[in-house]
Amino acid sequence: MYVVVITGASDGIGAELARQWAARGKGNIALVLAARNLDKLQAVAAECRVHGAQALVQRCDVSVQADCKALVDATMHTYGRLDTLVNNAGMSAQALLRDVADLGWYEDLMRVNLWGSVWCTHAALPHLKTSYGRIVAVSSLAGLVGVPGRTAYAATKFAMTGFFESLRPEIGRQGISVTIAYPGVVATEIRRRGYDASGHAAGRSGLDESAAMPVETCARLIIDGAEARRRDVVMTAQGKLGRWLKLVAPRLIDRLALKALSQHARPQ
Protein backbone atom coordinates (compact mmCIF):
# COMPACT_ATOMS: atom_id res chain seq x y z
CA MET A 1 0.00 0.00 0.00
CA TYR A 2 1.37 3.38 -1.07
CA VAL A 3 0.58 6.11 1.50
CA VAL A 4 0.21 9.79 0.59
CA VAL A 5 -0.42 12.58 3.09
CA ILE A 6 -1.95 15.77 1.66
CA THR A 7 -2.44 18.93 3.70
CA GLY A 8 -5.04 21.44 2.62
CA ALA A 9 -7.00 18.56 1.06
CA SER A 10 -10.54 19.85 1.64
CA ASP A 11 -10.79 21.77 -1.63
CA GLY A 12 -8.82 23.40 -4.44
CA ILE A 13 -5.50 21.89 -5.49
CA GLY A 14 -5.32 19.56 -2.47
CA ALA A 15 -8.70 17.96 -3.10
CA GLU A 16 -7.94 17.50 -6.79
CA LEU A 17 -4.56 15.93 -5.96
CA ALA A 18 -6.41 13.43 -3.76
CA ARG A 19 -8.93 12.56 -6.47
CA GLN A 20 -6.30 12.10 -9.16
CA TRP A 21 -3.97 10.07 -6.96
CA ALA A 22 -6.92 7.86 -6.00
CA ALA A 23 -7.73 7.28 -9.66
CA ARG A 24 -4.11 6.42 -10.45
CA GLY A 25 -3.69 4.17 -7.44
CA LYS A 26 -5.83 1.32 -8.80
CA GLY A 27 -6.81 0.24 -5.30
CA ASN A 28 -3.25 0.18 -3.98
CA ILE A 29 -3.11 3.65 -2.43
CA ALA A 30 -4.04 5.11 0.94
CA LEU A 31 -4.65 8.84 1.20
CA VAL A 32 -4.44 10.77 4.44
CA LEU A 33 -6.46 13.94 3.93
CA ALA A 34 -5.77 16.83 6.28
CA ALA A 35 -7.44 20.22 6.70
CA ARG A 36 -9.55 22.12 9.22
CA ASN A 37 -12.97 21.39 7.72
CA LEU A 38 -13.95 17.80 8.47
CA ASP A 39 -17.17 17.85 6.46
CA LYS A 40 -15.37 18.87 3.29
CA LEU A 41 -12.63 16.31 3.95
CA GLN A 42 -15.21 13.55 4.31
CA ALA A 43 -16.73 14.51 0.97
CA VAL A 44 -13.33 14.34 -0.76
CA ALA A 45 -12.56 11.03 0.98
CA ALA A 46 -15.83 9.57 -0.35
CA GLU A 47 -14.84 10.56 -3.90
CA CYS A 48 -11.46 8.88 -3.45
CA ARG A 49 -12.99 5.65 -2.14
CA VAL A 50 -15.06 5.34 -5.32
CA HIS A 51 -11.74 4.66 -7.08
CA GLY A 52 -10.84 1.92 -4.60
CA ALA A 53 -8.48 4.06 -2.54
CA GLN A 54 -8.34 3.96 1.22
CA ALA A 55 -8.82 7.37 2.81
CA LEU A 56 -8.17 8.59 6.34
CA VAL A 57 -9.51 11.99 7.35
CA GLN A 58 -7.54 13.97 9.93
CA ARG A 59 -8.48 17.41 11.17
CA CYS A 60 -5.30 19.48 11.10
CA ASP A 61 -4.59 23.18 11.46
CA VAL A 62 -1.05 23.38 10.09
CA SER A 63 -0.43 26.63 11.97
CA VAL A 64 -0.40 24.51 15.16
CA GLN A 65 2.71 22.36 15.54
CA ALA A 66 0.94 19.74 17.66
CA ASP A 67 -1.63 19.22 14.88
CA CYS A 68 1.16 18.61 12.36
CA LYS A 69 2.76 15.99 14.58
CA ALA A 70 -0.62 14.39 15.26
CA LEU A 71 -1.20 14.12 11.51
CA VAL A 72 1.96 12.10 11.01
CA ASP A 73 1.31 10.02 14.13
CA ALA A 74 -2.19 9.14 12.88
CA THR A 75 -0.76 8.13 9.51
CA MET A 76 1.77 5.80 11.07
CA HIS A 77 -0.74 4.37 13.55
CA THR A 78 -3.20 3.54 10.75
CA TYR A 79 -0.93 2.49 7.89
CA GLY A 80 2.51 1.94 9.40
CA ARG A 81 4.30 3.84 6.64
CA LEU A 82 4.46 7.17 4.85
CA ASP A 83 5.62 7.39 1.22
CA THR A 84 4.76 10.91 0.07
CA LEU A 85 4.11 14.08 2.04
CA VAL A 86 2.41 16.88 0.11
CA ASN A 87 2.73 20.26 1.84
CA ASN A 88 -0.14 21.96 0.07
CA ALA A 89 -2.03 23.84 2.80
CA GLY A 90 -1.76 27.57 2.34
CA MET A 91 -3.45 30.94 2.44
CA SER A 92 -3.24 33.86 0.07
CA ALA A 93 -3.11 37.61 0.68
CA GLN A 94 -3.40 40.76 -1.40
CA ALA A 95 -2.57 44.15 0.06
CA LEU A 96 -0.33 47.11 -0.53
CA LEU A 97 1.98 47.52 2.45
CA ARG A 98 1.01 51.18 2.87
CA ASP A 99 -2.61 50.11 3.46
CA VAL A 100 -1.80 47.62 6.25
CA ALA A 101 -2.31 49.01 9.76
CA ASP A 102 -1.74 45.82 11.77
CA LEU A 103 0.98 43.44 10.60
CA GLY A 104 -0.19 40.64 12.88
CA TRP A 105 -1.80 38.76 10.02
CA TYR A 106 1.55 38.74 8.20
CA GLU A 107 2.80 36.54 11.02
CA ASP A 108 -0.34 34.38 10.85
CA LEU A 109 0.22 33.85 7.13
CA MET A 110 3.82 32.79 7.75
CA ARG A 111 2.69 30.21 10.31
CA VAL A 112 0.41 28.60 7.74
CA ASN A 113 2.48 28.81 4.58
CA LEU A 114 5.97 28.27 5.97
CA TRP A 115 5.78 26.81 9.46
CA GLY A 116 3.00 24.37 8.62
CA SER A 117 5.25 22.88 5.96
CA VAL A 118 8.28 22.89 8.25
CA TRP A 119 6.44 21.18 11.11
CA CYS A 120 4.83 18.51 8.93
CA THR A 121 8.12 17.80 7.18
CA HIS A 122 10.09 17.57 10.42
CA ALA A 123 7.59 15.07 11.85
CA ALA A 124 7.54 12.99 8.65
CA LEU A 125 11.28 12.82 7.93
CA PRO A 126 12.13 9.67 9.96
CA HIS A 127 9.36 7.74 8.22
CA LEU A 128 10.20 9.07 4.75
CA LYS A 129 13.77 7.92 5.30
CA THR A 130 12.50 4.37 5.88
CA SER A 131 10.37 4.41 2.71
CA TYR A 132 12.85 6.36 0.54
CA GLY A 133 9.92 8.69 0.14
CA ARG A 134 8.98 11.93 -1.51
CA ILE A 135 8.28 15.44 -0.27
CA VAL A 136 6.18 17.79 -2.38
CA ALA A 137 6.07 21.50 -1.54
CA VAL A 138 3.36 23.49 -3.29
CA SER A 139 4.92 26.94 -3.47
CA SER A 140 3.88 29.57 -6.04
CA LEU A 141 5.32 31.70 -8.83
CA ALA A 142 5.18 34.35 -6.10
CA GLY A 143 7.91 32.26 -4.44
CA LEU A 144 10.17 32.93 -7.44
CA VAL A 145 9.24 36.45 -8.53
CA GLY A 146 7.93 39.18 -6.26
CA VAL A 147 4.59 40.71 -7.21
CA PRO A 148 3.40 44.16 -6.04
CA GLY A 149 0.59 43.91 -3.54
CA ARG A 150 1.80 40.46 -2.48
CA THR A 151 4.50 41.35 0.04
CA ALA A 152 3.06 39.05 2.70
CA TYR A 153 2.24 36.13 0.42
CA ALA A 154 5.47 36.31 -1.59
CA ALA A 155 7.50 36.48 1.62
CA THR A 156 5.96 33.24 2.86
CA LYS A 157 6.46 31.49 -0.47
CA PHE A 158 10.05 32.70 -0.91
CA ALA A 159 10.70 31.38 2.61
CA MET A 160 9.07 28.07 1.72
CA THR A 161 11.17 27.79 -1.43
CA GLY A 162 14.35 28.57 0.48
CA PHE A 163 13.57 26.00 3.15
CA PHE A 164 12.96 23.15 0.73
CA GLU A 165 15.85 24.05 -1.58
CA SER A 166 18.14 23.92 1.46
CA LEU A 167 16.59 20.71 2.75
CA ARG A 168 16.95 18.88 -0.57
CA PRO A 169 20.74 18.31 -0.42
CA GLU A 170 20.52 17.52 3.30
CA ILE A 171 18.27 14.52 2.74
CA GLY A 172 19.02 13.54 -0.85
CA ARG A 173 21.58 10.92 0.18
CA GLN A 174 18.91 9.29 2.34
CA GLY A 175 16.85 8.59 -0.77
CA ILE A 176 14.22 11.26 -0.09
CA SER A 177 13.32 13.50 -3.02
CA VAL A 178 12.03 17.07 -2.78
CA THR A 179 9.80 18.42 -5.53
CA ILE A 180 8.85 22.10 -5.38
CA ALA A 181 5.81 23.06 -7.45
CA TYR A 182 5.27 26.64 -8.60
CA PRO A 183 1.65 27.13 -9.71
CA GLY A 184 0.68 30.44 -11.26
CA VAL A 185 -2.93 31.58 -11.26
CA VAL A 186 -5.06 28.46 -10.82
CA ALA A 187 -8.86 28.40 -10.91
CA THR A 188 -9.51 27.98 -7.17
CA GLU A 189 -10.98 30.15 -4.41
CA ILE A 190 -7.68 30.73 -2.56
CA ARG A 191 -7.29 34.39 -3.52
CA ARG A 192 -10.90 35.28 -2.66
CA ARG A 193 -10.51 33.65 0.76
CA GLY A 194 -7.11 35.21 1.41
CA TYR A 195 -6.37 38.23 3.57
CA ASP A 196 -6.95 41.82 2.53
CA ALA A 197 -5.17 44.81 4.06
CA SER A 198 -7.31 44.60 7.21
CA GLY A 199 -6.60 40.89 7.72
CA HIS A 200 -10.10 39.81 6.68
CA ALA A 201 -11.17 37.60 3.78
CA ALA A 202 -10.72 39.61 0.59
CA GLY A 203 -13.82 38.29 -1.17
CA ARG A 204 -12.24 38.89 -4.57
CA SER A 205 -9.03 38.13 -6.38
CA GLY A 206 -6.27 40.69 -6.75
CA LEU A 207 -4.98 39.05 -9.93
CA ASP A 208 -6.16 38.90 -13.51
CA GLU A 209 -7.75 35.42 -13.69
CA SER A 210 -8.85 35.47 -17.32
CA ALA A 211 -6.31 32.78 -18.21
CA ALA A 212 -6.35 30.82 -14.94
CA MET A 213 -5.09 27.24 -15.19
CA PRO A 214 -7.71 24.55 -14.54
CA VAL A 215 -7.13 22.92 -11.17
CA GLU A 216 -7.17 19.49 -12.87
CA THR A 217 -4.16 20.45 -15.00
CA CYS A 218 -2.28 21.86 -12.02
CA ALA A 219 -2.81 18.70 -9.96
CA ARG A 220 -1.76 16.44 -12.82
CA LEU A 221 1.49 18.35 -13.31
CA ILE A 222 2.28 18.17 -9.58
CA ILE A 223 1.66 14.42 -9.41
CA ASP A 224 3.70 13.79 -12.56
CA GLY A 225 6.56 15.80 -11.08
CA ALA A 226 6.39 14.03 -7.72
CA GLU A 227 6.32 10.56 -9.24
CA ALA A 228 9.28 11.41 -11.48
CA ARG A 229 11.11 12.94 -8.47
CA ARG A 230 11.66 16.19 -10.35
CA ARG A 231 13.31 19.02 -8.48
CA ASP A 232 10.95 21.74 -9.70
CA VAL A 233 7.62 21.96 -11.48
CA VAL A 234 7.19 25.37 -13.12
CA MET A 235 3.87 25.00 -14.86
CA THR A 236 3.62 27.71 -17.47
CA ALA A 237 5.76 29.18 -20.20
CA GLN A 238 5.21 32.57 -18.58
CA GLY A 239 6.58 31.24 -15.30
CA LYS A 240 9.65 29.72 -16.93
CA LEU A 241 10.29 32.94 -18.86
CA GLY A 242 9.84 35.04 -15.73
CA ARG A 243 12.38 32.96 -13.82
CA TRP A 244 14.95 33.68 -16.54
CA LEU A 245 14.05 37.34 -17.08
CA LYS A 246 14.43 37.99 -13.37
CA LEU A 247 18.16 37.43 -13.82
CA VAL A 248 18.70 39.31 -17.08
CA ALA A 249 15.98 41.98 -17.18
CA PRO A 250 14.67 42.65 -13.65
CA ARG A 251 12.99 45.95 -14.52
CA LEU A 252 10.97 44.25 -17.22
CA ILE A 253 9.83 41.71 -14.65
CA ASP A 254 8.58 44.55 -12.43
CA ARG A 255 6.47 45.90 -15.29
CA LEU A 256 5.08 42.47 -16.13
CA ALA A 257 4.25 41.87 -12.48
CA LEU A 258 2.22 45.08 -12.35
CA LYS A 259 0.40 44.06 -15.51
CA ALA A 260 -0.59 40.73 -13.90
CA LEU A 261 -2.60 42.50 -11.20
CA SER A 262 -6.28 43.07 -11.70
CA GLN A 263 -7.13 46.69 -12.38
CA HIS A 264 -8.50 47.41 -8.87
CA ALA A 265 -5.37 46.02 -7.20
CA ARG A 266 -2.77 48.09 -9.04
CA PRO A 267 -0.98 50.77 -7.02
CA GLN A 268 -1.92 54.31 -7.99
C-alpha positions as CSV (number, residue, x, y, z in Angstrom):
1,M,0.0,0.0,0.0
2,Y,1.4,3.4,-1.1
3,V,0.6,6.1,1.5
4,V,0.2,9.8,0.6
5,V,-0.4,12.6,3.1
6,I,-1.9,15.8,1.7
7,T,-2.4,18.9,3.7
8,G,-5.0,21.4,2.6
9,A,-7.0,18.6,1.1
10,S,-10.5,19.8,1.6
11,D,-10.8,21.8,-1.6
12,G,-8.8,23.4,-4.4
13,I,-5.5,21.9,-5.5
14,G,-5.3,19.6,-2.5
15,A,-8.7,18.0,-3.1
16,E,-7.9,17.5,-6.8
17,L,-4.6,15.9,-6.0
18,A,-6.4,13.4,-3.8
19,R,-8.9,12.6,-6.5
20,Q,-6.3,12.1,-9.2
21,W,-4.0,10.1,-7.0
22,A,-6.9,7.9,-6.0
23,A,-7.7,7.3,-9.7
24,R,-4.1,6.4,-10.5
25,G,-3.7,4.2,-7.4
26,K,-5.8,1.3,-8.8
27,G,-6.8,0.2,-5.3
28,N,-3.3,0.2,-4.0
29,I,-3.1,3.6,-2.4
30,A,-4.0,5.1,0.9
31,L,-4.7,8.8,1.2
32,V,-4.4,10.8,4.4
33,L,-6.5,13.9,3.9
34,A,-5.8,16.8,6.3
35,A,-7.4,20.2,6.7
36,R,-9.5,22.1,9.2
37,N,-13.0,21.4,7.7
38,L,-14.0,17.8,8.5
39,D,-17.2,17.9,6.5
40,K,-15.4,18.9,3.3
41,L,-12.6,16.3,3.9
42,Q,-15.2,13.5,4.3
43,A,-16.7,14.5,1.0
44,V,-13.3,14.3,-0.8
45,A,-12.6,11.0,1.0
46,A,-15.8,9.6,-0.4
47,E,-14.8,10.6,-3.9
48,C,-11.5,8.9,-3.4
49,R,-13.0,5.6,-2.1
50,V,-15.1,5.3,-5.3
51,H,-11.7,4.7,-7.1
52,G,-10.8,1.9,-4.6
53,A,-8.5,4.1,-2.5
54,Q,-8.3,4.0,1.2
55,A,-8.8,7.4,2.8
56,L,-8.2,8.6,6.3
57,V,-9.5,12.0,7.3
58,Q,-7.5,14.0,9.9
59,R,-8.5,17.4,11.2
60,C,-5.3,19.5,11.1
61,D,-4.6,23.2,11.5
62,V,-1.0,23.4,10.1
63,S,-0.4,26.6,12.0
64,V,-0.4,24.5,15.2
65,Q,2.7,22.4,15.5
66,A,0.9,19.7,17.7
67,D,-1.6,19.2,14.9
68,C,1.2,18.6,12.4
69,K,2.8,16.0,14.6
70,A,-0.6,14.4,15.3
71,L,-1.2,14.1,11.5
72,V,2.0,12.1,11.0
73,D,1.3,10.0,14.1
74,A,-2.2,9.1,12.9
75,T,-0.8,8.1,9.5
76,M,1.8,5.8,11.1
77,H,-0.7,4.4,13.6
78,T,-3.2,3.5,10.8
79,Y,-0.9,2.5,7.9
80,G,2.5,1.9,9.4
81,R,4.3,3.8,6.6
82,L,4.5,7.2,4.8
83,D,5.6,7.4,1.2
84,T,4.8,10.9,0.1
85,L,4.1,14.1,2.0
86,V,2.4,16.9,0.1
87,N,2.7,20.3,1.8
88,N,-0.1,22.0,0.1
89,A,-2.0,23.8,2.8
90,G,-1.8,27.6,2.3
91,M,-3.5,30.9,2.4
92,S,-3.2,33.9,0.1
93,A,-3.1,37.6,0.7
94,Q,-3.4,40.8,-1.4
95,A,-2.6,44.2,0.1
96,L,-0.3,47.1,-0.5
97,L,2.0,47.5,2.5
98,R,1.0,51.2,2.9
99,D,-2.6,50.1,3.5
100,V,-1.8,47.6,6.2
101,A,-2.3,49.0,9.8
102,D,-1.7,45.8,11.8
103,L,1.0,43.4,10.6
104,G,-0.2,40.6,12.9
105,W,-1.8,38.8,10.0
106,Y,1.6,38.7,8.2
107,E,2.8,36.5,11.0
108,D,-0.3,34.4,10.8
109,L,0.2,33.9,7.1
110,M,3.8,32.8,7.8
111,R,2.7,30.2,10.3
112,V,0.4,28.6,7.7
113,N,2.5,28.8,4.6
114,L,6.0,28.3,6.0
115,W,5.8,26.8,9.5
116,G,3.0,24.4,8.6
117,S,5.2,22.9,6.0
118,V,8.3,22.9,8.3
119,W,6.4,21.2,11.1
120,C,4.8,18.5,8.9
121,T,8.1,17.8,7.2
122,H,10.1,17.6,10.4
123,A,7.6,15.1,11.9
124,A,7.5,13.0,8.7
125,L,11.3,12.8,7.9
126,P,12.1,9.7,10.0
127,H,9.4,7.7,8.2
128,L,10.2,9.1,4.8
129,K,13.8,7.9,5.3
130,T,12.5,4.4,5.9
131,S,10.4,4.4,2.7
132,Y,12.8,6.4,0.5
133,G,9.9,8.7,0.1
134,R,9.0,11.9,-1.5
135,I,8.3,15.4,-0.3
136,V,6.2,17.8,-2.4
137,A,6.1,21.5,-1.5
138,V,3.4,23.5,-3.3
139,S,4.9,26.9,-3.5
140,S,3.9,29.6,-6.0
141,L,5.3,31.7,-8.8
142,A,5.2,34.4,-6.1
143,G,7.9,32.3,-4.4
144,L,10.2,32.9,-7.4
145,V,9.2,36.4,-8.5
146,G,7.9,39.2,-6.3
147,V,4.6,40.7,-7.2
148,P,3.4,44.2,-6.0
149,G,0.6,43.9,-3.5
150,R,1.8,40.5,-2.5
151,T,4.5,41.3,0.0
152,A,3.1,39.0,2.7
153,Y,2.2,36.1,0.4
154,A,5.5,36.3,-1.6
155,A,7.5,36.5,1.6
156,T,6.0,33.2,2.9
157,K,6.5,31.5,-0.5
158,F,10.1,32.7,-0.9
159,A,10.7,31.4,2.6
160,M,9.1,28.1,1.7
161,T,11.2,27.8,-1.4
162,G,14.3,28.6,0.5
163,F,13.6,26.0,3.2
164,F,13.0,23.2,0.7
165,E,15.8,24.0,-1.6
166,S,18.1,23.9,1.5
167,L,16.6,20.7,2.8
168,R,17.0,18.9,-0.6
169,P,20.7,18.3,-0.4
170,E,20.5,17.5,3.3
171,I,18.3,14.5,2.7
172,G,19.0,13.5,-0.8
173,R,21.6,10.9,0.2
174,Q,18.9,9.3,2.3
175,G,16.9,8.6,-0.8
176,I,14.2,11.3,-0.1
177,S,13.3,13.5,-3.0
178,V,12.0,17.1,-2.8
179,T,9.8,18.4,-5.5
180,I,8.8,22.1,-5.4
181,A,5.8,23.1,-7.5
182,Y,5.3,26.6,-8.6
183,P,1.7,27.1,-9.7
184,G,0.7,30.4,-11.3
185,V,-2.9,31.6,-11.3
186,V,-5.1,28.5,-10.8
187,A,-8.9,28.4,-10.9
188,T,-9.5,28.0,-7.2
189,E,-11.0,30.1,-4.4
190,I,-7.7,30.7,-2.6
191,R,-7.3,34.4,-3.5
192,R,-10.9,35.3,-2.7
193,R,-10.5,33.6,0.8
194,G,-7.1,35.2,1.4
195,Y,-6.4,38.2,3.6
196,D,-7.0,41.8,2.5
197,A,-5.2,44.8,4.1
198,S,-7.3,44.6,7.2
199,G,-6.6,40.9,7.7
200,H,-10.1,39.8,6.7
201,A,-11.2,37.6,3.8
202,A,-10.7,39.6,0.6
203,G,-13.8,38.3,-1.2
204,R,-12.2,38.9,-4.6
205,S,-9.0,38.1,-6.4
206,G,-6.3,40.7,-6.8
207,L,-5.0,39.1,-9.9
208,D,-6.2,38.9,-13.5
209,E,-7.8,35.4,-13.7
210,S,-8.8,35.5,-17.3
211,A,-6.3,32.8,-18.2
212,A,-6.3,30.8,-14.9
213,M,-5.1,27.2,-15.2
214,P,-7.7,24.5,-14.5
215,V,-7.1,22.9,-11.2
216,E,-7.2,19.5,-12.9
217,T,-4.2,20.5,-15.0
218,C,-2.3,21.9,-12.0
219,A,-2.8,18.7,-10.0
220,R,-1.8,16.4,-12.8
221,L,1.5,18.4,-13.3
222,I,2.3,18.2,-9.6
223,I,1.7,14.4,-9.4
224,D,3.7,13.8,-12.6
225,G,6.6,15.8,-11.1
226,A,6.4,14.0,-7.7
227,E,6.3,10.6,-9.2
228,A,9.3,11.4,-11.5
229,R,11.1,12.9,-8.5
230,R,11.7,16.2,-10.4
231,R,13.3,19.0,-8.5
232,D,11.0,21.7,-9.7
233,V,7.6,22.0,-11.5
234,V,7.2,25.4,-13.1
235,M,3.9,25.0,-14.9
236,T,3.6,27.7,-17.5
237,A,5.8,29.2,-20.2
238,Q,5.2,32.6,-18.6
239,G,6.6,31.2,-15.3
240,K,9.6,29.7,-16.9
241,L,10.3,32.9,-18.9
242,G,9.8,35.0,-15.7
243,R,12.4,33.0,-13.8
244,W,14.9,33.7,-16.5
245,L,14.1,37.3,-17.1
246,K,14.4,38.0,-13.4
247,L,18.2,37.4,-13.8
248,V,18.7,39.3,-17.1
249,A,16.0,42.0,-17.2
250,P,14.7,42.7,-13.7
251,R,13.0,46.0,-14.5
252,L,11.0,44.3,-17.2
253,I,9.8,41.7,-14.6
254,D,8.6,44.6,-12.4
255,R,6.5,45.9,-15.3
256,L,5.1,42.5,-16.1
257,A,4.3,41.9,-12.5
258,L,2.2,45.1,-12.3
259,K,0.4,44.1,-15.5
260,A,-0.6,40.7,-13.9
261,L,-2.6,42.5,-11.2
262,S,-6.3,43.1,-11.7
263,Q,-7.1,46.7,-12.4
264,H,-8.5,47.4,-8.9
265,A,-5.4,46.0,-7.2
266,R,-2.8,48.1,-9.0
267,P,-1.0,50.8,-7.0
268,Q,-1.9,54.3,-8.0
